Amino acid sequence: MICNANDLSPAQKAALETLLGRRVQDGEAVSVRTFEPATVSPERKLEMANALRNYFAEADAARKPVSEAEAEDVITEAMSSVRPGYRPHQ
């Protein structure tokens, strides 16, 4: 559900501000969503984290060395392809 801050009652706005830890500005849109947390055991989470560490270690070991500038260019190109307005920090 998405609401405009202007449409919230004072009590609703106060509740949201308590949850957010900041004031809700007029003109802002507020999105509220609920979901059930995933039921993944701590052991399974650890297994998945270790599998990811191994995967990235293998990928890193197989990568060819590049200069910092080349790495930045690749990251900028990837970010620009998924976020057309992306501008790298200078």
Protein Blocks (a to p, Z undefined) as FASTA:
>chain_A
ZZdfklpcfklmmmmmmmnopacdehiacdddddddddddfklmmmmmmmmmmmmmmmmm
mpccddfklmmmmmmmmmmmmmmkbccdZZ
